[in-house]
Amino acid sequence: MSFNQCKVIERKTQSSKNCVFPFIYKNETYFGCTAADSENRGGNWCSTQINSLTFEHVDGDNNYGICPEDTCDSQEEGLRKWEKWNSFQEQVAISAATKPGTAEAVKASCGCNPWQECAWSKGMIDEMSLLPRKSWVWNLRFKFFKGRICNPKERLVYCCYEDQSPPSENQMKLIKTESSGPPAGISDKTSGLWRPDPDNEECGVRVGSSNIVGGEITKNGDFPYMALIGYITRRKLKSGAFKSVIFYKCGGSLINKKYVLTAAHCVAASDGAPDEVAFGEHVVGEDPDCQDGKCFPKVIKRNISKIIYHEDYSGGPNHKNDIALIRLESDVTLFDENPTLSGAKPVCLPWSKDSPARNLEDGEDTLITGWGRVTNNLKDAKKDLRKFKVPTRTLLKVNLPVANTNENCKFYVDYNEVNLDRQICVGGVEGKDSCQGDSGGPLVYRAFSDDPLTQVGIVSFGTGRCGAGYPAVYTKVEAYMDWIASKLEP
């Protein structure tokens, strides 16, 4: 067992660099050094630079190094460590879900004890002592441990119940709640005013234990804030009778337990307002979704209590102020509260004026996810919609750059009166685009690969031919933070 971090001589700079794990190469995820294409690279290798949004290895510029066998994990060893950590986190969350859920009950059951005298903390420190310091597996445990310290000076940790288990993320929030009752306003999860805190991982992070994957296909839990917006349509049967069917034609994002953020054109459309919102979907029609022998919680559906779209929404063709909020009839249970019942978790919003997700520059990488159509053959697209009740059955993702200086974006500005203070052009890459059915869905960004995802845009409009190399236009979320705050109600 090596006590050193995995370091390599990077081919690009010929200097010592840390391996970056996990990384994605040719749609495969690697948690240790890989033999993939090793004959062309000179041996088992690791990435030294990844795309912060997608975890994909930045190829083509020698951003890699050959792994020394005595200090670096193989792929098999790294994967085993990743699965062990995910299993531990799952067990903590599941165990917590079976315990009384009030702040008073959790506080009464979780003492503040010396770390050496608590089973979970002593076991974790013993385990960390055998791991390379500052390695990715060490950092995961360090972050978990640090978040459960109740008295740094005395080196005391929260130690819960008779089995001396650690508190879950949700239990930690309850422990930190003031004894006078839940805090009012933006930090109260039961309020519609709640603003999930990215620093406490309340938003913008993956849930569950599936591996990170590359390519267009997503996995269960990758984007737990995704919402499908459904519309009831009456279809005439051969018998002459009518049947009500839900079609999901727009996307949205869960921003707290009561509200979904979407586009105004999705709720103010001529074909009627939406009727329900679904969360925890991945492959539409499969409930529960199962991958790699593990099943995700069943889909959560909520009726709509209230629709608020911007009072100055212009409609087409320029879709100014294309933003709306949907208030749900009842709260959405979150994964942090009960991982057996819910796979939902909010996306982060750029509430802070210092957020790195504000004022993005041209070329910055962003990510769009949705169930929009993937073909320009409208006949095939309509057939898929009739069959699956959604333009594309599986949630897809695409990585696109900010493109406000793109020539075709300038056309939008000149002839569609697009306002780049309140709208943003993204894309312009042939074969990659958001498309019909992605409307209302979130465009997200993060500066570093371990940052939570923050929503920076809402899919608004583009050309009629998707993926033709023209950028699409998105509502710029940062420009509407005051409007969102003014419309949220407890």
Summary of the structure (lengths in Angstrom):
residues: 490
radius of gyration: 23.7
end to end distance: 53.5
largest distance: 76.0
contacts: 1626
relative contact order: 0.11
helix: 22%
strand: 26%
